[in-house]
Amino acid sequence: MASARQVRVPRFVQRLHIIFFAFFVSAIGTSCFWIGEHPRLAMDTFNDYYQTEGSRLDDCAVCHTTGRSLNEYGKAVRTAIPDGDPTSDDQRIRLFIDALVIADGFDSDGDGFSNGVEIDFGSFPGDSEDAPLPR
């Protein structure tokens, strides 16, 4: 009966994995980390900017699918947020609004309507099945 052969992974390879993981986390997490720490700030800013409080768009599903997973619109907004770590809520709000403005011009769900038009008409910009309808 053959026995399983143990393979020793050299220590420098183990360290490379740790370094790669740290780099990967910092590269993808920096631009959206601070907004993730302030989810209510993101929703409040979205509602203030678009005047959507109390509407069907007053919902995390505008940007998210489930949990913290982003839909295509949420990804467009996240991509537009510059790297860095703002030191105040005022800076976070300004950067988030700038990202919303940039994402307005895209058609994240590919339904033929820009994100800004969809939001203006009360439809979800990350859901191609949700057609723009006048509010």
C-alpha positions as CSV (number, residue, x, y, z in Angstrom):
1,M,0.0,0.0,0.0
2,A,1.5,3.3,-1.1
3,S,1.7,6.1,1.5
4,A,1.0,9.7,0.8
5,R,4.1,11.7,0.2
6,Q,4.4,15.0,2.0
7,V,5.7,17.9,0.0
8,R,7.6,20.6,1.9
9,V,6.8,24.1,0.7
10,P,9.9,26.3,1.0
11,R,9.6,29.1,3.6
12,F,10.1,31.8,1.0
13,V,7.2,30.5,-1.1
14,Q,5.0,30.7,2.0
15,R,6.1,34.3,2.6
16,L,5.3,35.1,-1.1
17,H,1.8,33.9,-0.6
18,I,1.4,36.2,2.4
19,I,2.8,39.2,0.6
20,F,0.6,38.5,-2.5
21,F,-2.5,38.2,-0.3
22,A,-1.7,41.5,1.5
23,F,-1.0,43.3,-1.7
24,F,-4.3,41.9,-3.3
25,V,-6.4,43.0,-0.3
26,S,-4.9,46.5,-0.2
27,A,-5.2,46.9,-4.0
28,I,-8.9,46.0,-4.2
29,G,-10.0,47.2,-0.8
30,T,-8.6,50.7,-0.5
31,S,-10.9,52.5,-2.9
32,C,-14.1,51.2,-1.3
33,F,-13.0,50.3,2.2
34,W,-14.0,53.6,3.7
35,I,-17.5,53.6,2.2
36,G,-18.0,50.1,3.4
37,E,-17.3,51.3,6.9
38,H,-20.0,53.9,6.5
39,P,-22.9,52.2,4.7
40,R,-25.5,54.6,6.1
41,L,-23.4,57.5,4.9
42,A,-23.5,56.0,1.4
43,M,-27.3,55.5,1.4
44,D,-27.9,59.0,2.9
45,T,-25.6,60.6,0.4
46,F,-27.3,58.8,-2.5
47,N,-30.8,59.8,-1.2
48,D,-29.7,63.5,-0.6
49,Y,-28.1,63.8,-4.0
50,Y,-30.9,62.2,-6.0
51,Q,-33.8,63.1,-3.7
52,T,-34.8,59.5,-3.4
53,E,-35.5,59.2,0.3
54,G,-38.6,57.1,0.9
55,S,-38.8,56.0,-2.7
56,R,-38.2,52.5,-4.0
57,L,-34.6,53.6,-4.6
58,D,-34.1,54.2,-0.9
59,D,-32.7,50.7,-0.8
60,C,-29.2,49.1,-0.7
61,A,-30.3,47.0,-3.7
62,V,-29.5,50.0,-5.9
63,C,-25.8,49.0,-5.6
64,H,-25.9,45.6,-4.0
65,T,-27.1,42.2,-4.9
66,T,-26.9,40.3,-1.6
67,G,-24.9,41.3,1.4
68,R,-21.9,43.3,0.4
69,S,-21.8,42.0,-3.2
70,L,-22.2,44.7,-5.7
71,N,-24.3,44.7,-8.9
72,E,-23.0,46.3,-12.1
73,Y,-24.1,49.8,-11.0
74,G,-22.4,49.4,-7.6
75,K,-19.2,48.3,-9.3
76,A,-19.3,51.4,-11.6
77,V,-19.6,53.7,-8.5
78,R,-16.9,51.8,-6.6
79,T,-14.6,52.0,-9.6
80,A,-15.1,55.8,-9.7
81,I,-14.1,56.2,-6.1
82,P,-10.4,57.3,-6.0
83,D,-7.9,55.4,-3.9
84,G,-7.1,56.8,-0.5
85,D,-8.6,57.1,2.9
86,P,-10.6,60.3,3.5
87,T,-10.2,61.7,7.0
88,S,-13.7,63.2,7.4
89,D,-17.3,62.4,6.5
90,D,-17.3,65.6,4.4
91,Q,-14.5,64.2,2.3
92,R,-16.2,60.9,2.0
93,I,-19.4,62.5,0.9
94,R,-17.7,64.7,-1.7
95,L,-15.8,61.7,-3.2
96,F,-18.9,59.6,-3.2
97,I,-20.9,62.3,-5.0
98,D,-18.1,62.6,-7.5
99,A,-18.3,58.8,-8.1
100,L,-22.1,59.0,-8.5
101,V,-21.7,61.8,-11.1
102,I,-19.2,59.7,-13.1
103,A,-21.4,56.6,-12.9
104,D,-24.4,58.6,-14.1
105,G,-23.1,58.5,-17.6
106,F,-22.7,54.8,-17.9
107,D,-25.4,52.2,-18.7
108,S,-24.3,49.6,-16.1
109,D,-27.1,47.1,-16.8
110,G,-26.9,47.4,-20.6
111,D,-30.6,48.2,-21.1
112,G,-30.1,51.2,-23.2
113,F,-30.6,53.8,-20.5
114,S,-27.9,55.6,-18.7
115,N,-27.7,55.1,-14.9
116,G,-28.6,58.8,-14.4
117,V,-31.7,58.5,-16.5
118,E,-32.8,55.3,-14.7
119,I,-32.4,56.9,-11.3
120,D,-34.3,60.0,-12.5
121,F,-37.2,57.8,-13.5
122,G,-37.0,55.7,-10.4
123,S,-35.7,52.5,-11.8
124,F,-32.7,50.4,-10.6
125,P,-29.6,51.2,-12.7
126,G,-28.1,47.8,-12.0
127,D,-31.1,45.7,-13.1
128,S,-31.7,45.4,-16.8
129,E,-35.2,44.0,-16.1
130,D,-36.3,47.2,-14.3
131,A,-37.3,49.6,-17.1
132,P,-37.4,53.3,-16.5
133,L,-40.8,54.6,-15.7
134,P,-41.8,58.2,-14.9
135,R,-42.2,58.8,-11.2
